[in-house]
C-alpha cells in the first residue's frame, strides 16, 4: 500500500503548498464540542443530509431557514408530539421539500434520536461510543436503525456535525484505489468497507491526522483540481451547525 506521505505530498503540490492545503481542511469538533452538540442540531443535519440526497444542494441550502421554521428548529420533543395528520400536512408546505419519503424519514428519525438520547444522555454521547476507527460499524448502525441514513447520507451527516469521519466521494475512492486498495468505484459491500476502514486506520497510525483530514487530503490528491475558493466553504460547516 502507498504511504500516506506520498498522497499528502501530491495534494500539497496540487494545492500550492502545505499552508494552502491546510486552509482547505474542514473543522473537526473537539470531544468537548461534540458532546455539547444538542439533539436538535443533529436531527437538523440528518434532515439536511437526507434532503440533499438526489437533490440540488444549493436549493436546500438557500431554503434551509424555512426548514428550520417549519420544523420548530428541529426540537425533538416538539416534533415527537405531532400527529400523523400534521406530518402529512408538510406535503403541502412550501417551506420544505414536499416529498413524503423525506418527510417520513424525519418523522422516523425523531423517534430514533429520542430513544438513543434517553439511553445515553444525548445523541452525541451515543455517537461518541463509536471512535473513528469504527466508523464503518457506525455507518451500518445508522443505516439499519435510522431512516434514510445509509450510504453517503450517513457519512455527510457525520461530516456536518463535526464528527471525525471520512466521506467516500468519488475522488476519495479513486485515491484509495491508486493507493493500492482493491475496491469497486462504488464500494458498499461489508468486505470492501472493512478494507477501507483498515486503510484509514493505518493512515491514522502513520500520520496522527484526523480521519476527516485524511479523507480530504486524499481527495485533493486526485481528480479535478478545483480552484481553492470553490471548496473552502466546507471548512465552516461545523461552525455553522453549532451556531
Buried (B, 14 or more C-beta within 10 A) or exposed (E): EBEBEEBBEBBBEBBEEEEBBEEBBBBBBEEEBBBEBBBBBBBBBBBBBBBBBEEEEEEBEEBBEEBBEBBBBBBBEEBEEBEEEEBBEBEEBEBBBEBEEBBBBBBBBBBBBBEBBEEBEBBBBBBBEBEBBBBBBBBBBBBEEBBBBBBBBBBBBBBBBBBBBBBBBEBBBBBBBBBEBEBEEEBEEEEBBEBBBBBBBEBBEEBEBBBBBBBBBBBBBBBEEEEBEEBEEBBEBBEEBBE
